[in-house]
Amino acid sequence: MAAFFLWGVLPLYWKQLDFLPPGTIVAQRTVWSLVLLVPLLAWSGDLSRTFRKLRDPRTAGWHLLSGALLSGNWLLYVWATLNGRIIEASLGYYLNPFFNMLFGTLWFHERHSRLQLTAIALALSGVLLQIPAVGHFPWVALVLALSFALYAVVRKRAPLGALAGLTVETTLLAPLAAAWLALGGPPGNAFGGSPGQFLLVAGTGLATVLPLLCFGHATRRLRLTTLGILQFLGPTLQFLIGWRYYGEPMTLPRLLSFALIWLAVALYAATALRTAKRAGP
């Protein structure tokens, strides 16, 4: 719950960094995450073994691809947050588990019940209803959902575990992030113009790593069914923050489109709980 709560309220944090462009925020997020991840991996005793594995081109290739997908997802999410599209971003994270289900069928030959297929159909109907509701195709939501679902597919194929994999991904992207900060960043100070702004910038690493560590801890102790249901806490909080706190528009057609998504979520949760009961403790 801590992981999904933090992911849900992080738009409030990214909004405080609006003195920087999205590309610079993601670059800072990458660099400061690495500052935290390397000591954590060293403390776990896996640092030298992980970087030895990095010499393998296959390992490096898989984690470079997963890192690129994750960083692209971050970039679009931060851009959407800073440009008044938090609600549309929340739609993307509502859709993410349904894309995971589709990709599970396509690449891993997973089977789904009729109720699960109905949930997918309802979710996609909700997306289509967004077009007349907001006047444009909800490309932000779809790209966020697709990129994160593809990240999950690649991470499933990649050889390293959660902490080691994230450290390697961040390490591979760090030179690009450093180059962006040195050459392609804003004309002003990429670290903020005051001590308070610098602390906000430095905190991007903690804001990234802390929920990921909570999530990694939870995956070892909870059923995936429980995690699958709890993950909807994040986009629900994003939705409420965008609508009630930042006043993003909420028309009746848009509310109806989200109602279809919530109905799909309810079906997803019901089928997940039924499967868990059949599986037993």
N, C-alpha and C positions, 0 to 999 in steps of 0.2 A: 504493500500500500504506500510505503514511503516513496518507492521508485515512481509509481504512477502518479502520486500526488505532486511530486517535484516536477515531472514532465508536464503535468497539467497546468501548473502555475508559472512555469518558466517564461511565458510571454511577458509577464510583469517585469521580469529581469531584463529580457532583451530590449524591451521598450526604454529602459534606462540607459541603454548603450546607443541611442539614436544619434549621438554626436559622431559616430563612425558609420561608414557604409557597410552593407552586409558582407561583402568580400573580406574586409578587414576584420570584422567580428569573427568570421569563421577561421581566418588565419590565426588570430589571437587564440581562439578556442583550441585550435590544433596544437599550437606551441605550448600553451599553459597546461593542456591535458598531458602532453609528453613529460613536462616537468614533474607532474604528480605520478604518472604511470611507471616511469623507469624506477624510482625508489620503491614503489609498491611491488614491482616484479622482482627487484633485487631482494627485498625483504622475504618474498615467498621462496627464494632460492632458485628461481627458474631463469634468471636474467641471461647467464652465459649460455645455457642450453638453448634458449629461445633464439638468441642471435646467431648461434651456430646453425640452427635450422634455416635461418634466413638466407644462408648461402645457397640453398637449394632453389633453382630458378622456378620450379613448380610452386613451392611454398610462397616465394616472393610474389609470383604472378597472381595467385589466388588472393593474397591479402592486399596487394595493390589494387586489384579490382574491387574488393569489398570496401577498402578505404575510400576509393573514388566514389562509389555509390553512397556511402555514408556521408562523405563530405558534401556531395551534391544535394543530398536530402537536407542536411543542415543549412546549406546556403539558401535553398528555396524557402525553408521554414522561417529562417531569420528575416529574409526579404518580405515574406508574406506578413509576418508580425509587425514589421516596421512600416508596412504600407496599408494597414487597415484591413487585412484579410485573414484575421485570426479565425473567424468562423469557417471560412473556406478551408483553412489548414486543418481545423478540427475534423471537417468532413473527410479529409484524406486519411487521418488516423482512425476514424471510424471504419473506413473502407479497408484498411490494411489487412485485418484478419481474413476478410473475404477473398482478397487477392492471394493471401497465403494458401487458402483452401484451393483456389484455382490452380496455382502453381504446384501445389502438392499433387494434384491430379495429373498435371501435364508432365512433370519431371520425376516424380517419385511414386507414381502409380497408386496414390492414395485414393480410397473410395469414400464417397459421401452419401449420406442418406437423402431421401426426398425432401425432408425438412431443411437440411443444410443447403440443398440446391435451391429450394424455395427462398431461403434467407439470402443467397447470392443474388437471385433474381430481384428480390425486393430492394436490396442495396443498390443494384445497378439502376433500377427504376427511380430510386431516390436521386441518383446522380443526374439522370436525364431530366428530372423535374427541376433541377437547379438551373437549367438553361433558360426557360422562361422566367424563373423566379428571380434570377440576378441579371439576366440580359446578356450573358455570355457563357461560353462553355467553361465548366469548372476545371480548367487545366491544372491549376495549382493543386487541387485536391487529388486529381488522378496521378500527377507526376509524383507527389509525395507518397501516395499509397504504392505506386508501382516501384519507385526507387527503394523504399524500405522493404517491400516484399522481395524484390530481387536481391537486396542485401542479405536477407534471411536465407535465400536459396544459396548464394555464394558462400556465406558463412557455414552453411551445412556441409558444403563441399570442401571448404578450406581445412587444412590439417591442424591448426593450432587452436587451443582452448580460448575461453572468453577473455581473461586478463592478458594472456600472452598475445592473442590475436589482435586485441585492441591496441596493445602497445606497439606491435609491428606495423599495423595499419597507420597509426599516428606517426611512427618513425619514418615510414616511407613517404608520407605526405608533408612532414615537417620542412624539408628543404624548399618545397614549393611555397609553403606558408611563409617561411622566412624571406624568400625572394619577393613575395608579394608585399610584405611589410617594408622591405628595404627599397623596392623599386616601383611597385604599383599601387601603393597605398594612397591615402588622402594627402593633400599638400601640407596639412598641419601635422600635429603630433599624433601618431597612431596609437600612443599609449595614454591619450587623454591630456587635457590641459590643466589638470589639478590633481592633488593627491587623492581626492575622492573618486575622480574618474579613473585614475590608475588602479585603484583597488577594485573598481567594477570590472576593468579589463582583466586584471589578474584573476579575478573570481570566475572567469569563464571556464577555466580548467576544472575547478571544483564543481561548478554547475553541470559540467559534462560528465565527470567521472563519478560523482557521488551517486546519482540515480542508477548508473550502470552497475556500480558495485552492489547497491541494494538489490537490483534485479538479479545479478549473478548469484548473490547469496540466497535469494528466494527460490531460484530455479532448482537448487539442490535440496530444498526442504518442502516444497509444495508441489501438488499435482499440476501438470500443465493445464488441465481443465480449469483449475482455480485461477491460474495466471491468465488464461485466455479470457475469463470473465472479468477479472480485475482490471485488465488493460483498458477497458472502456472508461475507467475513471479519468484517465488523462484527457482524451478529447472532450469529455463532458465538461471538465473544468475549463478547458480552452474555449469551448462554445459559450459557457456562461460568462467568462471574462470578456470575450469579444463583444457579446451582446449587451450585458448589463453594465460592465465597467467602462468599456471604451465606446459604447453606443453604436456599434456597427449595425447597419440596417437589418431588420427582421420583418419581412413581409409575410403575408399568409401563405402564398405559394412556397416560399422558402421554408417556412415552418412545417408545411405539409411534406416537403421533400425530406426534412429531418425526421418527421414522424415515420416515414417509410424506413429510414435507416434504423431508427430505434426499434421498430417492429422486427427488422432483420436481426438486430442485436438480441432481442428477446428470444427469437427462435434459435439463434446460435447458442445462447446460454442454456436454453431448455434441452437442446440436443446434447450439449456438452455434459450437463449434469446427468442426463439419462445414461449416457455412455459410461460416465464415472461410476454410477450406481451398479451398472451391470458388471463392470470390471472388479468391483469390490474394493476393500481397503488395501 
